[in-house]
Amino acid sequence: MKKILVGVTGSIAAYKSAELIRLCKKAGYEVRVVMTAAATEIITPMTLQVLSQNEVRIDLFNHEDEAKIDHIALARWADQIVIAPATANTIAKIANGIADDLLSTLCLATDCPVAVAPAMNRLMWDNPIMQGNLKQLLNRGYQLINPEAGEQACGEVGIGRMAEPEHILAWMSTKFPTPLAGRHIVITAGPTIERIDPVRYISNDSSGKMGYALAEKAIDLGAKVTLISGRVCLTAPTGVDLIGVESAREMLDAVISCIDKADWFIAAAAVADYTIDRPAGQKMKKSGDDALTLTLVQNPDILKTVCALPNKPFCLGFAAETQNVIAHATAKRQRKGADLIAANDVSDKHIGFNSDSNAITLIGNNYQQFFDVMQKSQLAEKLLLACLDYQQQRQSI
């Protein structure tokens, strides 16, 4: 789900922001709103909070939680910032690096695209100072949603009306390409657990964050996604078909049940290599000081099973390694028969399991690409696009 931050400034056109937010929610975007103090004189924050289903932010400082830095958190959260309406004052401040409120500050703190939808009197729009500020913004990579001509609130007629919410939504849809449209992707995520008895099990440290990030970004890029997940403390992305499982055997059965309709298979789950030979039907009781011996047997290899299918989908596996990462991952790709393997070093406590960040080396046939440490949400999109490029290049040979 794409995340849109709508900035609302002190123009009479702020009443249109309510409709823009409603349309964005209806289109499937997650929306948060930042208002300037002047905007609250035009439309109430409560109106926009109800429509966005998220708290509306106004103040640069959060007095309820002084440790929380809103402009950084919001700047990192958004995939796109749309300031609608954007007054001449706000455009001037952003163009000249003035950061004296939450909205102007987060524009300096973000690396996502920022669009302005100007709204002002026709003479203000034509003013050379205003046009100079706008040119400065555009030269710095800001995006413009052109104002429209017509009758203005002051009674004059000319260019300066904020674009209609339907037109802004249509503009936004062109900014989010869907190169995976038409593809069905099956993704496994999280750990599996193998029962010792009804209250104990063997598992691993996987949080499922990488698999869930891949599922969310695949949806954003237009794919249909089936997410087969072990037990995690995450909310499934909107739009995925979620299948919850516990053991490796259950995960394999779920994969086989839907793999015949899949174009891609991404094995991001941390599947237990071994399971208990004979799990106890009742809770096992401690008996004296005797040691306990558990007999383990190998689990089925899900990735290898899928790669061996007669009409296998494009397959991406993951290799969580602690040493000789590239060599072990390369051997794993060849052994499993996967098209690509994403190798990561889980001995580094700052990335990998339970972390929001990761670094990956993507390995294929005469192919290797390194992705340095970044948020898993960012990495997921890069991995998906790299897989698409790799597949298309191989198909053209």
C-alpha positions in Angstrom: 0.0 0.0 0.0 1.5 3.3 -1.1 1.8 5.9 1.7 0.7 9.4 0.9 1.3 12.4 3.1 -1.1 15.2 2.3 0.1 18.7 3.4 -2.8 21.2 3.8 -2.0 24.9 4.0 -4.0 28.1 4.6 -5.9 28.5 1.4 -9.7 28.6 1.0 -9.1 25.6 -1.3 -8.3 23.6 1.9 -11.9 22.4 1.9 -11.0 20.4 -1.3 -8.4 18.5 0.7 -11.2 16.5 2.4 -12.3 15.1 -0.9 -8.8 14.4 -2.0 -8.1 12.4 1.2 -11.4 10.5 0.7 -10.5 9.6 -2.9 -7.0 8.6 -1.9 -8.4 6.2 0.8 -10.9 4.8 -1.7 -8.0 4.2 -4.2 -6.2 2.1 -1.6 -3.6 4.5 -0.4 -2.6 4.9 3.2 -2.9 8.6 4.1 -1.6 10.9 6.8 -2.2 14.6 7.0 0.0 17.5 8.1 -1.7 20.9 8.4 -0.3 24.4 8.9 -1.8 26.5 11.6 -3.4 28.7 9.0 -5.1 25.7 7.4 -6.9 24.9 10.7 -8.7 28.3 10.3 -10.3 26.9 7.1 -11.1 23.3 7.9 -10.9 21.4 11.2 -8.3 18.8 11.8 -11.0 16.4 13.1 -12.6 16.4 9.6 -9.3 15.3 8.0 -8.5 12.9 10.8 -11.8 11.0 10.4 -11.3 10.8 6.6 -7.7 9.7 6.8 -8.2 7.4 9.8 -4.9 8.7 11.2 -4.0 11.4 13.6 -3.5 14.8 12.0 -0.3 16.5 12.8 0.1 20.3 13.1 2.9 21.2 15.6 6.6 20.7 15.0 7.0 19.7 18.6 5.1 16.8 20.2 4.6 17.9 23.8 2.9 14.6 24.7 6.0 12.7 23.7 9.1 14.9 23.7 11.3 12.0 22.5 9.3 11.6 19.3 10.7 13.5 16.3 7.6 13.8 14.1 9.2 15.5 11.1 11.8 12.7 10.8 9.3 9.9 11.4 6.8 11.3 8.9 9.5 12.1 6.3 10.7 8.5 6.4 7.1 7.1 6.3 5.9 8.7 3.1 6.2 7.4 -0.4 4.9 10.7 -1.8 4.1 14.1 -0.3 1.4 16.1 -1.9 0.8 19.6 -0.7 -2.7 20.5 -1.7 -3.4 23.3 -1.5 0.0 24.9 -1.6 -0.1 28.6 -0.8 2.3 31.2 -2.2 3.7 31.5 1.3 4.4 27.7 1.7 6.0 27.5 -1.8 8.2 30.5 -0.9 9.3 28.9 2.4 10.1 25.6 0.9 12.0 27.1 -2.1 14.2 29.1 0.3 14.8 26.4 2.8 12.8 27.9 5.6 11.6 25.3 8.1 9.5 27.0 10.7 6.6 24.5 11.0 6.1 20.8 10.7 5.2 20.7 7.0 8.1 22.9 5.8 10.5 21.0 8.0 9.6 17.5 6.9 9.9 18.7 3.2 13.6 19.3 4.0 14.0 16.0 5.9 12.5 13.7 3.3 14.0 11.9 0.3 10.6 11.0 -1.2 9.0 13.0 -4.1 7.2 16.2 -3.1 4.4 17.7 -5.2 2.8 21.0 -4.9 -0.7 21.9 -6.0 -0.8 25.7 -5.9 -3.9 27.6 -4.9 -3.9 31.4 -5.0 -5.3 34.5 -6.6 -4.5 34.9 -10.3 -2.2 37.9 -9.7 -0.3 36.1 -7.0 0.2 33.2 -9.4 1.5 35.5 -12.1 3.8 37.5 -9.8 7.4 37.1 -10.9 8.5 36.4 -7.3 6.0 33.6 -7.1 7.1 32.2 -10.4 10.7 32.5 -9.4 10.1 30.5 -6.3 8.2 27.8 -8.2 11.0 27.6 -10.8 13.5 27.1 -8.0 11.4 24.2 -6.6 11.1 22.6 -10.0 14.9 22.9 -10.6 15.4 21.0 -7.3 13.2 18.1 -8.3 9.8 19.1 -6.8 6.7 18.2 -8.8 4.0 20.5 -10.0 0.3 19.8 -10.2 -0.7 22.7 -12.4 -3.5 25.0 -11.1 -6.6 25.4 -13.1 -8.4 28.4 -14.6 -11.8 29.6 -13.5 -13.7 31.6 -11.1 -11.8 32.2 -7.8 -13.1 32.7 -4.3 -12.3 36.4 -4.5 -14.7 36.7 -7.5 -11.9 37.2 -10.1 -11.4 34.8 -13.0 -8.0 33.4 -14.0 -5.4 30.8 -13.3 -4.7 29.9 -9.7 -7.5 27.5 -8.6 -6.2 24.3 -7.0 -6.6 21.3 -9.4 -9.7 19.3 -8.7 -9.2 16.4 -6.3 -10.0 13.9 -9.1 -7.3 15.4 -11.3 -4.8 15.2 -8.5 -5.6 11.6 -7.9 -5.2 10.9 -11.6 -1.8 12.6 -11.6 -0.7 10.5 -8.6 -1.7 7.3 -10.3 0.8 8.0 -13.0 3.6 8.4 -10.5 3.3 4.8 -9.1 4.3 2.4 -11.9 3.0 -1.2 -11.7 5.6 -3.3 -13.6 4.4 -6.5 -11.9 0.8 -6.2 -13.0 -0.6 -9.5 -14.2 1.8 -11.6 -12.2 0.8 -13.8 -9.3 3.6 -14.1 -6.7 3.6 -16.6 -3.9 5.7 -15.5 -0.9 6.6 -17.4 2.2 7.6 -15.5 5.3 8.5 -15.8 9.0 9.6 -18.8 11.0 8.2 -22.3 11.1 7.8 -24.0 14.4 8.2 -27.8 15.0 6.3 -29.2 18.0 8.1 -31.1 20.8 4.8 -31.4 22.7 1.7 -29.3 22.9 3.5 -26.5 24.8 7.1 -26.6 23.5 8.6 -26.3 20.1 11.8 -25.6 18.1 11.9 -22.5 16.0 14.2 -19.7 14.9 14.7 -15.9 15.2 13.0 -14.9 11.9 10.6 -11.9 12.4 9.0 -12.2 8.9 9.8 -8.5 8.2 11.6 -9.2 4.9 8.8 -11.4 3.6 6.1 -9.0 4.6 8.0 -6.1 3.1 8.3 -8.0 -0.2 4.5 -8.8 -0.1 3.6 -5.1 0.5 5.9 -3.9 -2.3 4.7 -6.5 -4.7 1.2 -5.3 -4.2 2.3 -1.7 -4.8 4.0 -2.8 -8.0 0.8 -4.4 -9.3 1.1 -8.1 -8.5 -1.4 -10.4 -7.0 0.2 -11.8 -3.9 -0.4 -14.9 -1.8 1.5 -14.7 1.5 2.1 -17.9 3.3 3.3 -17.0 6.8 4.5 -18.6 9.9 3.7 -17.1 13.3 4.8 -13.4 13.4 3.8 -10.2 15.2 3.0 -8.3 12.0 -0.1 -7.2 10.2 -0.5 -8.6 6.8 -0.4 -5.9 4.0 -3.7 -4.8 2.6 -4.6 -6.7 -0.5 -2.7 -10.0 0.0 -4.2 -13.4 0.3 -2.9 -14.6 3.7 -2.5 -18.2 4.6 -1.3 -18.9 8.2 0.8 -22.0 8.9 2.8 -23.4 11.7 5.2 -26.2 10.6 7.4 -26.7 7.6 5.1 -29.5 6.4 2.0 -27.2 6.6 4.0 -24.5 4.7 4.9 -26.9 2.0 1.2 -28.1 1.7 0.1 -24.4 1.5 2.7 -23.6 -1.2 1.7 -26.7 -3.3 -2.0 -25.8 -3.1 -1.4 -22.5 -5.0 1.9 -22.8 -6.8 0.4 -24.0 -10.1 -1.1 -20.5 -10.6 2.0 -18.6 -9.6 4.3 -16.8 -11.9 6.9 -16.2 -9.2 7.8 -18.0 -6.0 9.7 -16.1 -3.3 11.0 -18.3 -0.4 11.7 -15.7 2.2 10.6 -17.9 5.2 13.1 -19.3 7.6 12.0 -22.9 7.4 13.2 -25.3 10.0 15.6 -27.9 8.5 14.6 -30.5 11.0 11.4 -31.5 12.9 10.8 -33.8 15.9 10.5 -37.4 14.9 7.6 -38.2 17.2 6.1 -35.2 19.0 4.6 -36.0 22.4 0.8 -35.9 22.5 0.8 -34.5 26.0 3.1 -32.1 27.9 6.3 -33.9 28.7 7.2 -34.1 32.4 10.7 -33.6 33.8 11.9 -36.9 35.1 14.6 -36.7 37.8 18.0 -35.4 36.6 18.0 -37.4 33.4 18.9 -35.7 30.1 16.3 -35.5 27.4 17.2 -36.8 23.9 15.1 -35.6 21.0 15.3 -37.4 17.6 15.2 -35.0 14.7 14.4 -35.9 11.1 14.8 -33.7 8.0 11.9 -31.5 6.9 10.9 -31.4 3.2 12.8 -28.7 1.3 10.2 -26.3 0.1 12.3 -24.3 -2.4 13.9 -27.3 -3.9 10.5 -29.0 -4.3 9.1 -26.0 -6.2 12.2 -25.6 -8.3 11.8 -29.3 -9.4 8.3 -28.8 -10.7 7.8 -29.4 -14.4 6.5 -25.9 -15.1 8.2 -24.2 -12.2 7.6 -20.5 -11.6 10.5 -18.0 -11.4 12.1 -18.8 -8.0 13.9 -16.5 -5.6 15.4 -18.1 -2.5 17.1 -16.6 0.6 20.3 -17.7 2.2 20.8 -16.6 5.8 24.5 -17.3 6.5 27.0 -16.6 9.3 30.2 -17.3 7.4 31.5 -17.6 3.8 28.2 -16.0 2.8 28.7 -15.7 -0.9 30.2 -19.2 -1.4 27.5 -20.9 0.7 24.7 -18.9 -1.0 26.0 -19.7 -4.5 26.2 -23.4 -3.7 22.7 -23.3 -2.2 21.3 -21.7 -5.4 22.8 -24.4 -7.5 21.7 -27.2 -5.2 18.1 -26.0 -5.0 17.8 -25.0 -8.7 16.6 -21.5 -7.9 16.9 -18.7 -10.5 18.2 -16.2 -7.8 19.4 -16.4 -4.2 19.4 -13.4 -1.9 22.3 -13.8 0.5 22.5 -12.0 3.8 24.9 -12.2 6.8 22.8 -12.9 9.9 25.9 -12.8 12.1 25.7 -9.0 11.9 23.2 -8.1 14.6 22.4 -4.7 13.0 20.8 -6.4 10.0 18.8 -9.5 9.2 16.7 -11.3 11.8 14.4 -9.0 13.8 16.0 -5.9 12.3 14.2 -3.3 10.2 17.2 -3.1 7.9 19.1 -5.5 5.8 21.9 -5.8 3.2 21.6 -8.4 0.5 23.8 -9.9 -2.3 21.6 -11.1 -5.1 23.2 -14.1 -6.9 22.2 -15.7 -10.2 23.8 -17.4 -13.2 26.8 -15.2 -14.0 25.1 -12.5 -12.0 25.8 -10.8 -8.7 24.4 -7.5 -7.3 25.0 -6.0 -3.9 22.4 -3.9 -2.1 23.9 -2.1 0.9 22.2 -1.6 4.2 18.8 0.0 3.9 15.3 -0.3 5.3 13.7 -3.6 4.4 10.8 -1.7 2.8 13.2 0.0 0.4 15.2 -3.2 -0.1 12.1 -5.1 -1.0 11.2 -2.9 -3.9 14.8 -3.0 -5.2 14.9 -6.8 -5.0 11.6 -7.2 -6.9 12.7 -4.8 -9.7 16.1 -6.6 -9.9 14.3 -10.0 -10.2 12.1 -8.6 -12.9 15.1 -7.2 -14.8 17.0 -10.5 -14.4 14.1 -12.5 -15.7 13.5 -10.3 -18.6 17.2 -10.3 -19.6 17.3 -14.1 -19.5 14.1 -14.4 -21.5 15.6 -12.2 -24.2 18.7 -14.4 -24.6 
